[in-house]
């Protein structure tokens, strides 16, 4: 065990030949997220020409959820859940942030996003049982944000097209900074590869 600790220290959590494995794992999530961004953009363009664009609501929301799930997966490589034996996860994350040029202040560090999506089943239980669900209930909504008056609003998944905000069970996320960060990491690391 002592030898393992020395190697973790010496290689800062990642042995050089193993970097290819981490890079491939991160690349997969980035490509999947970016593909969903591109699909989302096409769907939003299409809604501008449709008389009733509500038929695309699920496609839009599914794309956004896919973007966010893959973003949460990328986030784990740079900010692990725990430190690991001999702090291997912590050291690996620090090394990957340096190699991939991910700043400590990155929007990907937001664990609220990760926790919300990874524990969606439990969060749904908590949300639905914490108070009476009365008022306006929207399982799937895409459109402008409506004024919130005295009547409560409940969104399982919503995307407010004017602000670019995604809301789920009271958690609100601005998508554009997340998308910008995904593209930045991809361009700076995998720019010369084909997706």
MARRO-74905 format. One record per residue (C-alpha): residue number from 0; x, y, z; residue in one letter. Coordinates in pm, whole numbers, plus 50000, padded with zeros to 5 digits. Each point is the difference from the previous one (the first is absolute). Layout:
N
atom num NUM | east X | north Y | up Z | residu a;
...
This chain:
195
atom num 0 | east 50000 | north 50000 | up 50000 | residu x;
atom num 1 | east 50287 | north 50237 | up 50072 | residu x;
atom num 2 | east 50136 | north 49950 | up 49648 | residu x;
atom num 3 | east 49658 | north 50088 | up 49857 | residu x;
atom num 4 | east 49995 | north 50319 | up 50205 | residu x;
atom num 5 | east 50344 | north 50097 | up 49868 | residu x;
atom num 6 | east 49893 | north 49941 | up 49640 | residu x;
atom num 7 | east 49679 | north 50199 | up 50046 | residu x;
atom num 8 | east 50210 | north 50287 | up 50136 | residu x;
atom num 9 | east 50267 | north 49969 | up 49731 | residu x;
atom num 10 | east 49754 | north 49988 | up 49709 | residu x;
atom num 11 | east 49748 | north 50243 | up 50154 | residu x;
atom num 12 | east 49718 | north 49746 | up 49980 | residu x;
atom num 13 | east 50047 | north 49892 | up 49637 | residu x;
atom num 14 | east 50277 | north 49787 | up 49858 | residu x;
atom num 15 | east 50098 | north 50145 | up 49658 | residu x;
atom num 16 | east 49875 | north 49706 | up 49787 | residu x;
atom num 17 | east 49666 | north 50012 | up 50182 | residu x;
atom num 18 | east 49926 | north 50356 | up 49889 | residu x;
atom num 19 | east 49868 | north 49858 | up 49671 | residu x;
atom num 20 | east 49724 | north 49818 | up 50190 | residu x;
atom num 21 | east 49889 | north 50315 | up 50183 | residu x;
atom num 22 | east 50019 | north 50202 | up 49678 | residu x;
atom num 23 | east 49782 | north 49752 | up 49815 | residu x;
atom num 24 | east 49743 | north 49991 | up 50279 | residu x;
atom num 25 | east 49980 | north 50379 | up 50011 | residu x;
atom num 26 | east 49993 | north 50024 | up 49619 | residu x;
atom num 27 | east 49702 | north 49763 | up 49985 | residu x;
atom num 28 | east 49794 | north 50214 | up 50239 | residu x;
atom num 29 | east 50100 | north 50324 | up 49826 | residu x;
atom num 30 | east 49908 | north 49865 | up 49655 | residu x;
atom num 31 | east 49667 | north 49865 | up 50127 | residu x;
atom num 32 | east 49916 | north 50334 | up 50165 | residu x;
atom num 33 | east 50105 | north 50203 | up 49695 | residu x;
atom num 34 | east 49794 | north 49777 | up 49769 | residu x;
atom num 35 | east 49700 | north 50071 | up 50220 | residu x;
atom num 36 | east 50076 | north 50374 | up 49989 | residu x;
atom num 37 | east 50001 | north 49989 | up 49620 | residu x;
atom num 38 | east 49674 | north 49803 | up 49995 | residu x;
atom num 39 | east 49849 | north 50249 | up 50246 | residu x;
atom num 40 | east 50096 | north 50294 | up 49777 | residu x;
atom num 41 | east 49836 | north 49830 | up 49700 | residu x;
atom num 42 | east 49682 | north 49934 | up 50199 | residu x;
atom num 43 | east 49983 | north 50360 | up 50121 | residu x;
atom num 44 | east 50048 | north 50127 | up 49644 | residu x;
atom num 45 | east 49719 | north 49772 | up 49886 | residu x;
atom num 46 | east 49763 | north 50135 | up 50267 | residu x;
atom num 47 | east 50037 | north 50348 | up 49846 | residu x;
atom num 48 | east 49835 | north 49878 | up 49680 | residu x;
atom num 49 | east 49726 | north 49784 | up 50151 | residu x;
atom num 50 | east 49646 | north 50106 | up 50071 | residu x;
atom num 51 | east 49986 | north 49774 | up 50308 | residu x;
atom num 52 | east 50355 | north 49921 | up 50119 | residu x;
atom num 53 | east 49884 | north 49815 | up 50314 | residu x;
atom num 54 | east 50054 | north 49670 | up 49819 | residu x;
atom num 55 | east 50374 | north 50059 | up 50040 | residu x;
atom num 56 | east 49987 | north 50066 | up 50376 | residu x;
atom num 57 | east 50115 | north 49652 | up 50101 | residu x;
atom num 58 | east 50277 | north 49995 | up 49738 | residu x;
atom num 59 | east 50126 | north 50336 | up 50128 | residu x;
atom num 60 | east 49979 | north 49901 | up 50366 | residu x;
atom num 61 | east 50153 | north 49657 | up 49937 | residu x;
atom num 62 | east 50294 | north 50170 | up 49824 | residu x;
atom num 63 | east 50051 | north 50240 | up 50288 | residu x;
atom num 64 | east 49983 | north 49721 | up 50256 | residu x;
atom num 65 | east 50252 | north 49800 | up 49795 | residu x;
atom num 66 | east 50233 | north 50302 | up 49987 | residu x;
atom num 67 | east 49976 | north 50040 | up 50375 | residu x;
atom num 68 | east 50046 | north 49629 | up 50078 | residu x;
atom num 69 | east 50318 | north 49987 | up 49791 | residu x;
atom num 70 | east 50115 | north 50327 | up 50155 | residu x;
atom num 71 | east 49954 | north 49843 | up 50344 | residu x;
atom num 72 | east 50210 | north 49703 | up 49889 | residu x;
atom num 73 | east 50278 | north 50228 | up 49873 | residu x;
atom num 74 | east 49985 | north 50192 | up 50326 | residu x;
atom num 75 | east 50082 | north 49688 | up 50202 | residu x;
atom num 76 | east 50338 | north 49965 | up 49829 | residu x;
atom num 77 | east 50095 | north 50352 | up 50107 | residu x;
atom num 78 | east 49823 | north 50011 | up 50340 | residu x;
atom num 79 | east 49963 | north 49648 | up 50144 | residu x;
atom num 80 | east 49746 | north 49905 | up 50263 | residu x;
atom num 81 | east 50264 | north 49884 | up 50249 | residu x;
atom num 82 | east 50377 | north 50017 | up 50034 | residu x;
atom num 83 | east 50064 | north 49625 | up 49963 | residu x;
atom num 84 | east 50274 | north 49782 | up 50151 | residu x;
atom num 85 | east 50314 | north 50210 | up 50042 | residu x;
atom num 86 | east 49802 | north 50288 | up 49845 | residu x;
atom num 87 | east 50028 | north 49840 | up 49656 | residu x;
atom num 88 | east 49668 | north 50146 | up 49874 | residu x;
atom num 89 | east 50086 | north 50347 | up 50126 | residu x;
atom num 90 | east 50348 | north 49991 | up 49845 | residu x;
atom num 91 | east 49865 | north 49860 | up 49673 | residu x;
atom num 92 | east 49744 | north 50279 | up 49982 | residu x;
atom num 93 | east 50261 | north 50269 | up 50064 | residu x;
atom num 94 | east 50221 | north 49853 | up 49728 | residu x;
atom num 95 | east 49713 | north 49977 | up 49752 | residu x;
atom num 96 | east 49895 | north 50361 | up 50070 | residu x;
atom num 97 | east 50356 | north 50108 | up 49925 | residu x;
atom num 98 | east 50031 | north 49790 | up 49682 | residu x;
atom num 99 | east 49655 | north 50097 | up 49868 | residu x;
atom num 100 | east 50044 | north 50364 | up 50110 | residu x;
atom num 101 | east 49682 | north 49996 | up 50208 | residu x;
atom num 102 | east 49991 | north 50287 | up 50248 | residu x;
atom num 103 | east 49912 | north 49947 | up 50363 | residu x;
atom num 104 | east 49714 | north 50247 | up 49946 | residu x;
atom num 105 | east 49849 | north 49798 | up 49711 | residu x;
atom num 106 | east 49620 | north 49968 | up 49985 | residu x;
atom num 107 | east 50059 | north 49625 | up 49979 | residu x;
atom num 108 | east 50086 | north 50003 | up 50369 | residu x;
atom num 109 | east 49633 | north 50060 | up 50086 | residu x;
atom num 110 | east 49909 | north 49689 | up 50197 | residu x;
atom num 111 | east 49636 | north 50110 | up 50027 | residu x;
atom num 112 | east 49957 | north 49905 | up 49634 | residu x;
atom num 113 | east 50175 | north 49667 | up 50043 | residu x;
atom num 114 | east 49815 | north 49905 | up 50317 | residu x;
atom num 115 | east 49663 | north 50108 | up 49864 | residu x;
atom num 116 | east 50026 | north 49786 | up 49687 | residu x;
atom num 117 | east 50175 | north 49698 | up 50149 | residu x;
atom num 118 | east 49745 | north 49976 | up 50280 | residu x;
atom num 119 | east 49701 | north 50112 | up 49797 | residu x;
atom num 120 | east 49785 | north 49716 | up 50131 | residu x;
atom num 121 | east 50066 | north 50099 | up 50362 | residu x;
atom num 122 | east 49970 | north 50372 | up 49923 | residu x;
atom num 123 | east 49666 | north 49934 | up 49834 | residu x;
atom num 124 | east 49879 | north 49818 | up 50314 | residu x;
atom num 125 | east 50116 | north 50286 | up 50223 | residu x;
atom num 126 | east 49848 | north 50267 | up 49778 | residu x;
atom num 127 | east 49663 | north 49829 | up 49965 | residu x;
atom num 128 | east 49971 | north 49909 | up 50369 | residu x;
atom num 129 | east 50142 | north 50319 | up 50155 | residu x;
atom num 130 | east 49692 | north 50214 | up 49937 | residu x;
atom num 131 | east 49670 | north 49977 | up 49820 | residu x;
atom num 132 | east 50044 | north 50022 | up 49623 | residu x;
atom num 133 | east 49728 | north 50247 | up 49912 | residu x;
atom num 134 | east 49979 | north 50278 | up 49746 | residu x;
atom num 135 | east 50152 | north 49980 | up 49654 | residu x;
atom num 136 | east 50163 | north 49663 | up 49929 | residu x;
atom num 137 | east 50222 | north 49958 | up 49692 | residu x;
atom num 138 | east 50159 | north 49658 | up 49939 | residu x;
atom num 139 | east 50164 | north 50126 | up 49677 | residu x;
atom num 140 | east 50008 | north 50369 | up 49907 | residu x;
atom num 141 | east 50191 | north 50193 | up 49733 | residu x;
atom num 142 | east 49930 | north 50368 | up 49941 | residu x;
atom num 143 | east 50026 | north 50341 | up 50159 | residu x;
atom num 144 | east 50007 | north 50021 | up 50376 | residu x;
atom num 145 | east 49665 | north 50110 | up 50132 | residu x;
atom num 146 | east 49964 | north 50246 | up 50288 | residu x;
atom num 147 | east 49982 | north 49817 | up 50330 | residu x;
atom num 148 | east 49726 | north 50147 | up 50208 | residu x;
atom num 149 | east 49825 | north 49861 | up 50306 | residu x;
atom num 150 | east 49917 | north 49671 | up 49829 | residu x;
atom num 151 | east 50296 | north 49758 | up 50029 | residu x;
atom num 152 | east 50169 | north 49852 | up 49694 | residu x;
atom num 153 | east 50145 | north 49647 | up 49996 | residu x;
atom num 154 | east 50227 | north 49890 | up 49718 | residu x;
atom num 155 | east 50135 | north 49649 | up 49961 | residu x;
atom num 156 | east 50200 | north 50119 | up 49698 | residu x;
atom num 157 | east 49977 | north 50345 | up 49847 | residu x;
atom num 158 | east 50209 | north 50203 | up 49759 | residu x;
atom num 159 | east 49936 | north 50372 | up 49985 | residu x;
atom num 160 | east 50091 | north 50099 | up 49648 | residu x;
atom num 161 | east 50051 | north 50372 | up 50061 | residu x;
atom num 162 | east 50249 | north 49958 | up 50285 | residu x;
atom num 163 | east 50155 | north 49660 | up 49921 | residu x;
atom num 164 | east 49916 | north 49879 | up 50351 | residu x;
atom num 165 | east 49921 | north 49633 | up 50064 | residu x;
atom num 166 | east 49791 | north 49927 | up 50309 | residu x;
atom num 167 | east 49926 | north 49669 | up 50164 | residu x;
atom num 168 | east 49824 | north 49963 | up 50336 | residu x;
atom num 169 | east 50104 | north 50351 | up 50104 | residu x;
atom num 170 | east 50365 | north 49967 | up 49893 | residu x;
atom num 171 | east 50083 | north 50263 | up 49737 | residu x;
atom num 172 | east 50304 | north 49989 | up 49772 | residu x;
atom num 173 | east 50124 | north 50244 | up 49738 | residu x;
atom num 174 | east 50092 | north 49774 | up 49709 | residu x;
atom num 175 | east 50223 | north 50235 | up 49801 | residu x;
atom num 176 | east 50298 | north 50010 | up 50242 | residu x;
atom num 177 | east 49989 | north 49620 | up 50025 | residu x;
atom num 178 | east 49992 | north 49959 | up 49622 | residu x;
atom num 179 | east 50281 | north 50256 | up 49958 | residu x;
atom num 180 | east 50218 | north 49807 | up 50246 | residu x;
atom num 181 | east 49937 | north 49666 | up 49828 | residu x;
atom num 182 | east 50100 | north 50146 | up 49663 | residu x;
atom num 183 | east 50306 | north 50169 | up 50150 | residu x;
atom num 184 | east 50131 | north 49676 | up 50150 | residu x;
atom num 185 | east 49929 | north 49812 | up 49679 | residu x;
atom num 186 | east 50164 | north 50260 | up 49775 | residu x;
atom num 187 | east 50309 | north 50037 | up 50216 | residu x;
atom num 188 | east 50057 | north 49624 | up 50030 | residu x;
atom num 189 | east 49838 | north 49811 | up 49714 | residu x;
atom num 190 | east 49974 | north 50268 | up 49730 | residu x;
atom num 191 | east 50195 | north 49808 | up 49737 | residu x;
atom num 192 | east 49797 | north 49677 | up 50041 | residu x;
atom num 193 | east 49684 | north 49920 | up 49809 | residu x;
atom num 194 | east 49683 | north 49953 | up 50204 | residu x;
